[in-house]
């Protein structure tokens, strides 16, 4: 079974698609499963995409309080990490106190911050306005410290199935420098750097509703974040707000989300100004790359 995974990963690496790769899976009369980038009779088509999505709208949001004489606008950040926000008010009618320019600020973790007090120009008449609210996880101020990451798993040896700037899915800003390591489901995943757990997902089975599958995000002391994706359902053993050290158990590897097969997707990210991007990193020991089976190299 693991050999078949290696074969599939080789096919994915051989693809020249910048968005997705189509792989055809077929089973012969003896039950032997084969993968190919070319269709054949009876083969089933699989289109794999690897996108990273986190839903934070219930943890970072506007909190507007009606008070006598107007509206007080707060931003709540319930995350265990700072967030950068931008808030503007448009379509104004009968409104005093709305700033002329967008408010841009970095809010601390676990905070509620007052942004504006809006009052009517004509007393007794309703306020009319539309808030435009954007936020990004992390603080863009600061410099990433030099750090070589120990391998974030126990067991192996395992091999790299897709590296930085891989054409299959490591081409967007959030994943350009990610690494995929092929490994059996159930491999222990451990923290590669100390920090605080910011966000976890633990309930997805199979492809699930979130392309990232189950994951753990850890904020480091220099503002960077390590993200461990495609984890096994129900295996995440840490909670949001928990401090972890190097080697702390996080979860078990899996095959959830838009995963091309059992593997760990590990990426380091930071906010560079209203957006997370992946940044280059190195492990403290070398990883071998998988042979490209699609080209007949072994």
C-alpha positions as CSV (number, residue, x, y, z in Angstrom):
1,X,0.0,0.0,0.0
2,X,2.8,2.5,0.9
3,X,4.5,1.7,-2.4
4,X,1.4,2.7,-4.2
5,X,1.4,6.0,-2.3
6,X,5.0,6.6,-3.4
7,X,3.9,5.9,-7.0
8,X,1.0,8.3,-6.8
9,X,3.2,11.0,-5.2
10,X,5.7,10.6,-8.1
11,X,2.9,11.2,-10.6
12,X,1.8,14.3,-8.8
13,X,5.3,15.7,-8.8
14,X,5.6,15.1,-12.6
15,X,2.5,17.2,-13.3
16,X,3.0,20.6,-14.9
17,X,-0.4,21.9,-13.8
18,X,-0.3,25.0,-11.7
19,X,-3.7,24.4,-10.1
20,X,-4.4,20.7,-10.0
21,X,-3.4,17.4,-11.4
22,X,-5.7,14.7,-12.8
23,X,-4.7,11.1,-11.8
24,X,-6.5,8.0,-13.1
25,X,-6.9,5.0,-10.7
26,X,-7.7,1.6,-12.0
27,X,-8.0,-1.9,-10.5
28,X,-7.3,-5.1,-12.5
29,X,-9.0,-8.5,-12.1
30,X,-6.5,-9.5,-9.4
31,X,-7.4,-6.4,-7.3
32,X,-4.1,-4.7,-8.1
33,X,-4.5,-0.9,-8.0
34,X,-2.6,1.2,-10.5
35,X,-2.2,5.0,-11.0
36,X,-1.5,6.8,-14.2
37,X,-1.6,10.3,-15.7
38,X,-3.4,8.8,-18.8
39,X,-7.0,7.5,-18.9
40,X,-7.7,3.8,-19.5
41,X,-10.8,1.7,-19.7
42,X,-12.5,1.5,-16.4
43,X,-10.2,4.0,-14.7
44,X,-11.6,6.5,-12.3
45,X,-10.6,10.2,-12.4
46,X,-9.3,12.0,-9.4
47,X,-8.6,15.7,-9.4
48,X,-6.6,16.8,-6.4
49,X,-6.2,20.4,-5.2
50,X,-4.5,21.5,-2.1
51,X,-5.8,24.8,-0.7
52,X,-5.3,26.2,2.8
53,X,-8.4,27.7,4.4
54,X,-9.0,28.7,8.0
55,X,-12.4,30.1,9.2
56,X,-11.7,32.8,11.8
57,X,-14.8,34.9,11.4
58,X,-16.3,33.6,14.7
59,X,-13.1,34.6,16.5
60,X,-12.3,38.0,14.9
61,X,-15.3,40.2,14.4
62,X,-17.0,43.5,14.8
63,X,-19.0,44.0,18.0
64,X,-21.3,47.0,17.7
65,X,-23.0,48.2,20.9
66,X,-26.1,50.4,20.8
67,X,-25.8,53.1,23.3
68,X,-28.0,56.1,24.0
69,X,-27.1,58.5,21.3
70,X,-25.1,56.3,19.0
71,X,-23.2,53.1,18.1
72,X,-19.9,52.1,19.7
73,X,-17.8,49.9,17.4
74,X,-15.5,47.4,18.9
75,X,-13.3,44.7,17.3
76,X,-13.0,41.4,19.2
77,X,-10.0,39.2,18.8
78,X,-10.7,35.9,20.6
79,X,-7.6,34.2,19.1
80,X,-4.4,33.4,21.1
81,X,-2.5,35.5,18.6
82,X,-2.4,39.1,17.4
83,X,-4.3,40.2,14.3
84,X,-3.8,43.0,11.9
85,X,-7.1,44.8,11.1
86,X,-8.4,47.4,8.6
87,X,-11.8,49.0,9.3
88,X,-13.5,51.7,7.2
89,X,-17.1,53.1,7.0
90,X,-18.8,53.8,3.7
91,X,-22.3,54.7,2.5
92,X,-22.6,57.2,5.4
93,X,-25.8,59.0,6.1
94,X,-26.5,61.1,9.3
95,X,-23.2,59.9,10.8
96,X,-20.7,61.8,12.9
97,X,-17.5,60.3,14.2
98,X,-16.6,58.0,11.3
99,X,-12.9,58.3,10.5
100,X,-12.1,59.7,7.0
101,X,-9.5,57.0,6.4
102,X,-9.5,53.3,7.2
103,X,-8.3,52.4,10.7
104,X,-5.3,50.1,10.5
105,X,-4.1,48.5,13.7
106,X,-2.6,45.4,15.3
107,X,-4.8,44.1,18.1
108,X,-3.4,41.9,20.9
109,X,-4.4,38.4,21.4
110,X,-7.6,37.9,23.4
111,X,-8.6,41.5,23.3
112,X,-11.6,43.8,22.7
113,X,-10.7,47.2,21.3
114,X,-12.9,50.3,20.8
115,X,-12.6,51.6,17.2
116,X,-15.2,54.4,16.8
117,X,-18.1,56.1,18.4
118,X,-20.8,56.9,15.7
119,X,-23.5,59.5,16.6
120,X,-26.3,61.0,14.5
121,X,-25.9,64.4,13.0
122,X,-29.6,64.9,13.3
123,X,-30.8,63.8,16.7
124,X,-33.6,61.3,16.6
125,X,-32.9,60.2,13.1
126,X,-31.3,56.7,12.3
127,X,-27.7,56.2,11.6
128,X,-26.9,54.7,8.2
129,X,-23.5,53.2,7.4
130,X,-21.7,50.1,6.1
131,X,-18.6,48.9,7.8
132,X,-15.8,47.3,5.7
133,X,-13.7,45.0,7.9
134,X,-10.6,43.0,7.0
135,X,-8.2,41.2,9.2
136,X,-5.1,39.0,8.9
137,X,-3.7,36.7,11.5
138,X,-0.4,37.8,13.0
139,X,1.7,40.9,13.6
140,X,3.6,42.2,10.5
141,X,6.1,44.0,12.7
142,X,9.3,42.1,13.4
143,X,11.8,39.9,11.8
144,X,11.8,36.1,11.6
145,X,14.7,34.6,13.6
146,X,17.1,32.1,12.1
147,X,15.9,28.6,13.1
148,X,16.5,25.1,11.8
149,X,13.5,22.9,12.4
150,X,13.9,19.4,13.9
151,X,11.7,16.9,12.0
152,X,8.1,17.3,13.2
153,X,7.4,13.6,13.5
154,X,8.5,10.4,15.2
155,X,9.5,7.3,13.2
156,X,10.5,6.9,9.6
157,X,12.7,7.5,7.7
158,X,10.2,9.2,5.4
159,X,10.8,11.1,2.2
160,X,9.8,14.4,0.7
161,X,6.9,14.0,-1.8
162,X,6.6,17.7,-2.7
163,X,9.0,20.5,-1.8
164,X,9.1,24.2,-2.0
165,X,7.5,25.8,-5.1
166,X,6.2,22.3,-6.1
167,X,4.0,22.7,-9.2
168,X,1.2,20.6,-7.8
169,X,0.1,22.8,-5.0
170,X,3.0,24.7,-3.5
171,X,2.7,27.8,-5.7
172,X,0.5,30.3,-3.9
173,X,1.6,32.8,-1.3
174,X,0.6,30.7,1.7
175,X,2.2,27.5,0.6
176,X,5.1,28.4,-1.7
177,X,7.8,27.1,0.7
178,X,5.7,24.2,2.2
179,X,7.0,20.7,2.3
180,X,4.9,17.5,2.0
181,X,6.4,14.3,3.6
182,X,4.8,11.0,2.7
183,X,4.1,8.9,5.7
184,X,1.6,6.3,6.9
185,X,-1.6,7.4,8.6
186,X,-1.1,7.4,12.4
187,X,2.5,8.6,12.5
188,X,3.0,10.7,15.6
189,X,3.3,14.4,14.8
190,X,5.3,16.6,17.2
191,X,6.0,20.3,17.6
192,X,9.1,21.4,15.7
193,X,9.4,24.7,17.6
194,X,8.1,26.1,20.9
195,X,5.0,28.4,20.9
196,X,1.3,28.7,21.7
197,X,-1.4,26.8,19.8
198,X,-3.5,29.4,17.9
199,X,-5.9,27.2,16.0
200,X,-6.9,23.6,15.6
201,X,-9.3,21.5,13.5
202,X,-9.9,18.0,14.6
203,X,-13.3,16.8,13.3
204,X,-12.8,16.2,9.6
205,X,-12.9,12.7,8.1
206,X,-11.8,12.0,4.5
207,X,-11.8,15.0,2.2
208,X,-14.0,16.9,4.6
209,X,-15.3,20.5,4.2
210,X,-12.0,22.3,4.6
211,X,-9.2,21.7,2.1
212,X,-6.6,21.9,4.8
213,X,-8.2,18.9,6.7
214,X,-7.4,18.7,10.3
215,X,-4.5,20.9,11.4
216,X,-2.6,22.6,14.2
217,X,-1.3,26.1,14.0
218,X,1.5,27.2,16.5
219,X,2.6,30.8,17.0
220,X,6.4,31.1,17.7
221,X,8.0,33.9,19.7
222,X,9.3,35.8,16.6
223,X,5.8,36.1,15.1
224,X,6.1,33.2,12.7
225,X,3.7,30.3,12.7
226,X,4.2,26.6,12.0
227,X,1.2,24.8,10.5
228,X,0.8,21.0,10.5
229,X,-1.9,19.9,8.0
230,X,-4.0,16.8,6.9
231,X,-4.0,15.3,10.3
232,X,-6.0,12.2,11.3
233,X,-9.6,12.8,12.6
234,X,-9.8,13.0,16.4
235,X,-6.1,12.7,16.9
236,X,-5.3,16.4,17.8
237,X,-4.1,16.3,21.4
238,X,-3.6,20.0,22.0
239,X,-6.0,22.9,22.6
240,X,-6.1,26.5,21.5
241,X,-4.1,28.6,24.0
242,X,-1.8,25.7,25.1
243,X,1.9,26.3,25.3
244,X,4.0,23.6,23.5
245,X,7.7,22.9,23.5
246,X,9.9,21.2,20.9
247,X,8.8,17.5,20.8
248,X,5.4,18.1,22.4
249,X,2.8,15.6,20.9
250,X,0.4,17.4,18.6
251,X,-1.6,14.8,16.7
252,X,-1.2,11.8,14.3
253,X,-0.7,12.2,10.6
254,X,-3.6,11.5,8.3
255,X,-5.1,11.9,4.9
256,X,-7.8,14.6,5.4
257,X,-8.8,17.6,3.4
258,X,-7.7,17.9,-0.2
259,X,-4.8,15.5,0.3
260,X,-3.2,13.6,-2.5
261,X,-2.5,10.7,-0.1
262,X,-1.3,10.1,3.5
263,X,1.3,12.8,4.3
264,X,2.2,15.7,6.5
265,X,2.0,19.2,5.0
266,X,4.3,21.4,7.1
267,X,4.6,25.2,6.3
268,X,6.0,28.2,8.2
269,X,4.1,31.4,7.7
270,X,4.1,35.1,8.8
271,X,2.0,38.2,8.3
272,X,3.8,40.6,5.9
273,X,1.0,43.2,5.9
274,X,-2.7,42.2,5.6
275,X,-1.9,38.7,4.6
276,X,-0.1,35.5,5.5
277,X,2.7,34.2,3.3
278,X,4.9,31.1,3.6
279,X,8.6,31.8,4.3
280,X,11.6,29.6,3.5
281,X,12.8,27.3,6.3
282,X,15.2,24.3,6.7
283,X,15.0,21.1,8.6
284,X,18.1,20.3,10.7
285,X,18.7,17.1,8.8
286,X,18.3,16.2,5.1
287,X,15.3,14.6,3.6
288,X,15.4,12.4,0.5
289,X,13.1,13.1,-2.4
290,X,10.8,10.5,-3.8
291,X,11.9,8.9,-7.1
292,X,9.8,10.1,-10.1
293,X,8.0,6.9,-11.0
294,X,6.1,8.7,-13.8
295,X,9.4,9.1,-15.7
296,X,10.6,5.6,-14.9
297,X,13.4,6.7,-12.5
298,X,14.0,4.6,-9.5
